[in-house]
Amino acid sequence: MATHKFLIVVDMQNDFIDGALGTREAVAIVAAAAERIRACREAGDTLIATLDTHDEDYMQTQEGHNLPVPHCIRCTAGWQLRPEIAEALGEDAIRVEKPAFGSVNLPEVIAKKLAPGETPEFELLGLCTDICVVSNALILKAYFPEAPMCIHADCCAGVTPAKHEAALETLRSCQVAVV
């Protein structure tokens, strides 16, 4: 059975790197993430970038009440992909906006790319390991339970280093390889 490889680049947006919710750990993974993206693009993998996307009413949402830091407001500088990441992805990468931690549309986007008889294989990287990376990985694992999946730990960062490690352990428990 043929496999179709996908690289899912989760929320490598300015607000999560050095903007409203940025961390030094997020800044530190940009070069490695861009390098991995370029390698996957050169290998012919399908590249998909998720974009955390909020509207001006963010503070009135449930997330806004629990995380009262406006971020990734559509069409702002903070919402944009980090330039190095956008360049590595190229123009052909699929972009999927998501209003919450995980994209329920992501499996459908992937299913449309699969030819009959193909099985998906996933790699994920991005931000934040303990929120959006783990959410998207588990959505994909639920939708494609037999698909091999790995997370590039050196191309991810959590809200804190401890939460990053806890998320990686959760992913291992859910049969996701951590490389």
Number of C-alpha atoms within 10 A of each C-alpha: 6 11 14 17 21 21 23 25 26 26 29 30 27 23 24 27 26 16 15 14 17 17 17 11 18 23 14 15 20 22 13 14 22 22 15 17 25 19 13 19 19 9 10 12 19 19 21 21 25 24 24 26 20 22 14 11 10 20 17 10 13 10 16 15 11 9 12 13 13 18 26 28 18 16 11 11 15 21 22 20 22 21 14 14 20 17 13 19 23 13 9 10 18 15 17 17 17 17 15 15 19 22 21 16 12 21 16 12 14 16 15 8 13 15 12 9 10 14 17 20 17 21 22 25 28 29 26 27 30 23 17 21 29 24 20 22 26 19 17 21 19 13 15 17 12 11 16 17 23 20 25 17 18 15 25 27 30 24 18 16 13 12 16 23 16 15 21 25 14 15 23 14 10 13 14 21 17 16 11
